[in-house]
Amino acid sequence: MAQANVLIVDDDTHLLHALAELLGSRGYRVTTAASAEEALDKCRADTFHLVLCDLQLPGRNGISLIKTLREACPSTAAVLITGHGSIRTAVTALKRGAVEYMTKPIKPKRLLALCNALTADAPPFLPNALLAAERAPAVSFDGMHARSRAMQEVFERIRLAAAADTTVLVVGESGTGKELVARSIHARSARHDGPFIALHTGAIPQELIASELFGHEKGAFTGATDKNPGKFELAENGTLFLDEISTMDERTQVNLLRVLESFRYSRVGGRKERAANVRVVAASNRDLEAMVRSGQFREDLFYRLNIFVVRLPPLRERTEDVPVLATEFLREFGTKYQKAVSIIPAETQRLLNAYSWPGNVRELRNVMEQAMLLARGPSLEPVLLPQMLHREPPRAETLKIPIGTPMVTIEKEVILRTLEANQGNKTATAGVLGISRRSIYNKLAAYGM
């Protein structure tokens, strides 16, 4: 493809210039960078069809850079180049998004053939989230901080939900900030002067949930020594937030459905019917639609709740927000603990970016608070982060291969991953894959390993 855009990243200036000259002479538009950070700066200004990246770079390594670039621009082809060839490195590179793996010294003919193959059908324009992130400044929205397009869409959904006095369902993994969303909807709505009442339904015993929601009269059950208002009554003219609604038993689901349909209810043990002038915002970290299909959640209640949905993406799907949130938490805890810690070094940020954050924003906040408590100087050094952030991510036992991946790449990844699973035992690997041991050797030789 004429005029394909290629980024070469290597701190070896002689090799960098040699590769740039070689590809430039073949009609490629070549950009060079001597570090991962410089490469990211270049990607914030332009989009590349192909990235040739050295493994050993100042700061973050090439594998980490490839992972970031592939997340931002999945259509960009990435090739890892290194003089430190090993099966483990090759597998890790492929897992992080590289489509090929080359060892030094680079053979010009092979490199040119590979570049031609990887850019032959590339379109003139490729989507690039780094460009969008660069153009979109970090935004603070009712206590939530983000730069990602995904969260900008969440903020817009909040604005729409606040303007309409209807039931809202907030869906997202634990720790993504569902209650913050509910509070934001309430604060921006016409009910903002009314109360905001939150109830974590999963934390209430099933025999008491009806009393918590609707209240009870004196003597309604053993221990009911006095009448007691429920959450619906306390939330009058305001918003009732029901967290983890998937934990409700079927009887409570039926009672809640009746209230959402008629907005009338009675206290447990009472006969008087009361009107409920309340907006309900429900939240779940489980797939309610799947629970409906399996018979664990009532279909009619699901449809009543599913009128307006706000979906919160997990933090691992919006990694560009990690630096924004880390900086904000650093500022928050610096004030709280009266510490002048204001610097997040590149290696610390690399570890924060590389971690998958299964606990989402809540987990990141806890990590930053722990690190702040341990900090003794102005910089949040990597050693202050928990050990789990320093570990390599666990190797998966399955392969996830994007549609359109070349067969040669699929074959290579299957062989290398199987070889790794067998601790380098070529005979066992050949047996698992149904090919000869000689074929394994031939394939590894073809891969330059």
Residue pairs with C-beta under 8 A, 6 or more apart in sequence:
1 49
1 116
1 119
1 120
1 121
1 122
2 27
3 27
3 28
3 29
4 28
4 29
4 49
4 50
4 115
4 119
4 122
5 28
5 29
5 31
5 46
5 47
5 48
5 49
5 50
6 23
6 28
6 29
6 30
6 31
6 48
6 49
6 50
6 51
6 52
6 115
6 119
7 30
7 31
7 32
7 33
7 39
7 42
7 43
7 48
7 50
7 51
7 52
8 16
8 19
8 20
8 23
8 30
8 31
8 32
8 33
8 51
8 52
8 53
9 32
9 33
9 34
9 35
9 36
9 38
9 39
9 51
9 52
9 53
9 54
9 57
9 62
9 65
10 16
10 19
10 32
10 34
10 52
10 53
10 54
10 57
10 81
11 34
11 35
11 54
11 56
11 57
11 58
12 54
13 34
15 104
15 106
16 32
16 34
17 32
19 30
19 52
19 106
19 111
20 30
20 32
22 108
22 111
22 112
23 30
23 112
23 115
24 30
26 112
26 115
28 115
28 119
31 42
31 46
31 48
33 39
33 41
33 42
34 58
35 57
35 58
35 59
36 57
36 58
36 59
36 60
36 61
36 62
36 64
36 65
37 59
37 60
37 346
39 51
39 53
39 65
39 69
40 65
40 68
40 69
40 130
42 48
43 69
43 72
43 73
43 128
43 130
43 131
44 130
44 131
44 133
44 134
45 131
45 134
47 73
47 76
47 125
47 126
47 127
47 128
47 131
48 73
48 76
48 126
49 76
49 77
49 118
49 119
49 122
49 126
50 76
50 77
50 78
50 79
50 115
50 118
50 119
50 122
51 66
51 69
51 76
51 77
51 78
51 79
52 79
52 81
53 62
53 65
53 66
53 78
53 79
53 80
53 81
54 62
54 80
54 81
54 82
55 61
55 62
55 63
55 80
55 81
55 82
55 84
55 89
55 93
56 62
56 82
56 84
57 65
59 346
59 347
59 350
60 346
60 347
60 350
62 80
62 81
62 82
62 93
63 80
63 89
63 92
63 93
63 96
63 98
64 96
64 350
64 353
64 354
66 78
66 80
66 93
66 96
66 97
66 98
67 96
67 97
67 354
68 319
68 353
69 76
69 78
69 97
69 130
70 76
70 78
70 96
70 97
71 97
71 129
71 319
72 128
72 129
72 130
72 133
72 320
73 126
73 127
73 128
73 129
73 130
74 127
74 402
75 122
75 123
75 126
75 127
76 126
76 128
77 99
77 100
77 118
77 119
77 122
78 97
78 98
78 99
79 98
79 99
79 100
79 101
79 102
79 114
79 118
80 89
80 93
80 98
80 100
80 101
80 102
81 102
81 103
81 104
81 106
82 89
82 101
82 102
82 103
82 104
83 103
83 104
85 101
85 103
85 448
85 449
86 449
87 416
87 419
87 420
87 424
87 449
88 420
89 101
90 101
90 416
90 447
90 449
91 395
91 413
91 416
91 417
91 420
92 392
93 101
94 101
94 409
94 412
94 413
94 416
94 417
95 395
95 396
99 118
99 405
99 406
99 409
100 114
100 118
100 409
101 412
101 447
101 448
102 110
102 111
102 114
102 448
103 448
103 449
117 406
129 148
129 149
129 320
130 320
132 149
133 147
133 148
133 149
133 320
136 147
136 149
136 152
137 147
138 145
138 146
138 147
138 324
139 145
139 146
139 147
139 151
139 152
139 155
140 328
141 155
141 158
141 184
142 158
142 180
142 183
142 184
142 187
142 188
143 180
143 183
143 184
144 151
144 155
144 177
144 180
144 181
144 184
145 321
145 324
145 325
145 328
146 152
146 154
146 155
146 318
146 321
146 324
146 325
147 320
147 321
147 324
148 313
148 318
148 320
148 321
150 313
150 317
150 318
151 313
151 318
151 321
154 181
154 310
154 311
154 312
154 313
157 310
158 181
158 184
158 185
158 188
158 310
159 188
160 308
161 168
161 185
161 308
161 310
162 184
162 185
162 186
162 187
162 188
162 189
163 188
163 189
164 308
165 189
165 190
165 191
165 279
166 279
166 307
166 308
167 260
167 279
167 280
167 281
167 282
167 304
167 305
167 307
167 308
168 182
168 185
168 279
168 280
168 281
168 282
168 307
168 308
168 309
168 310
169 281
169 282
169 283
169 284
169 288
169 305
169 306
169 307
169 308
169 309
169 310
170 178
170 181
170 182
170 281
170 282
170 283
170 284
170 309
170 310
170 312
171 178
171 283
171 284
171 285
171 288
171 309
171 310
171 311
171 312
172 178
172 283
172 285
172 311
172 312
172 313
172 314
173 285
173 312
173 314
173 360
174 285
174 359
174 360
174 362
175 315
175 359
175 360
175 361
175 362
175 363
176 312
176 313
176 314
176 315
176 360
176 361
177 312
177 360
177 361
177 362
178 243
178 283
178 285
178 312
179 198
179 241
179 243
179 283
181 283
181 310
181 312
182 196
182 198
182 239
182 241
182 281
182 283
183 196
183 241
185 239
185 281
185 310
186 192
186 196
186 238
186 239
186 241
186 279
186 281
187 196
189 239
189 279
191 237
191 238
191 239
191 279
193 237
194 235
194 236
194 237
194 238
194 239
195 234
195 235
195 236
195 237
195 238
195 239
196 235
196 238
196 239
196 241
197 231
197 234
197 235
197 238
197 239
197 240
197 241
198 241
198 243
199 212
199 213
199 231
199 240
199 241
199 242
199 243
200 243
200 244
201 209
201 242
201 243
201 244
201 245
201 247
201 248
201 252
202 243
202 244
202 247
204 212
206 249
206 252
209 248
209 249
209 252
210 251
210 252
210 255
210 268
211 220
211 221
211 224
211 228
211 230
211 268
212 230
212 231
213 230
213 231
213 232
213 252
213 255
213 256
213 265
214 230
214 232
214 233
214 255
214 259
214 265
214 266
214 267
214 268
215 227
215 228
215 229
215 230
215 232
215 233
215 267
215 268
215 270
216 224
216 227
216 228
216 230
216 267
216 268
216 269
216 270
217 224
217 227
217 267
217 268
217 269
217 270
218 224
218 225
218 226
218 227
218 269
219 269
220 267
220 268
220 269
220 270
221 268
221 269
224 268
224 269
227 267
229 267
230 267
231 240
232 240
232 259
232 265
232 274
232 276
232 278
233 274
235 278
236 276
236 277
236 278
237 277
237 278
238 278
238 279
239 278
239 279
239 280
239 281
240 278
240 279
240 280
240 281
241 281
241 282
241 283
242 256
242 280
242 281
242 282
242 283
243 282
243 283
244 283
244 284
244 285
245 282
245 283
245 284
245 288
245 305
246 284
246 285
246 286
246 288
246 291
246 296
246 297
248 256
250 298
253 297
253 298
253 301
254 298
254 301
255 265
256 301
257 298
257 300
257 301
257 304
258 264
258 265
259 265
259 276
260 280
260 301
260 304
260 305
261 304
263 275
263 276
263 277
263 278
264 273
264 274
264 275
264 276
265 273
265 274
265 276
266 272
266 273
266 274
267 274
280 305
282 305
288 297
288 302
288 305
288 306
289 302
291 297
292 298
292 299
292 302
314 357
314 360
315 321
315 322
315 325
315 357
315 360
315 361
315 364
316 356
316 357
319 353
322 352
322 353
322 357
322 364
323 344
323 349
323 352
323 353
325 361
325 364
325 365
326 344
326 349
326 352
326 364
326 368
327 344
329 364
329 365
329 368
329 369
330 341
330 342
330 344
330 368
330 372
330 380
331 342
333 339
333 368
333 369
333 372
334 340
334 341
334 342
334 372
337 372
337 373
339 372
339 375
340 378
341 372
341 375
341 377
341 378
341 379
341 380
342 378
343 378
343 379
343 380
344 352
344 379
344 380
345 379
345 380
345 381
345 382
347 382
348 380
348 381
348 382
348 384
348 385
351 382
351 385
351 389
351 390
352 364
352 367
352 385
352 389
354 389
354 393
355 388
355 389
356 393
357 363
357 364
359 366
367 385
367 386
367 389
368 380
370 384
370 386
371 380
371 384
371 385
372 380
374 384
375 381
375 384
382 390
395 420
397 421
399 413
399 414
399 417
401 410
401 413
411 443
412 443
412 447
414 433
415 429
415 433
415 440
415 443
415 444
416 447
418 429
418 432
418 433
419 425
419 426
419 429
419 440
422 428
422 429
422 432
426 437
426 440
426 441
427 437
429 440
430 436
430 437
430 439
430 440
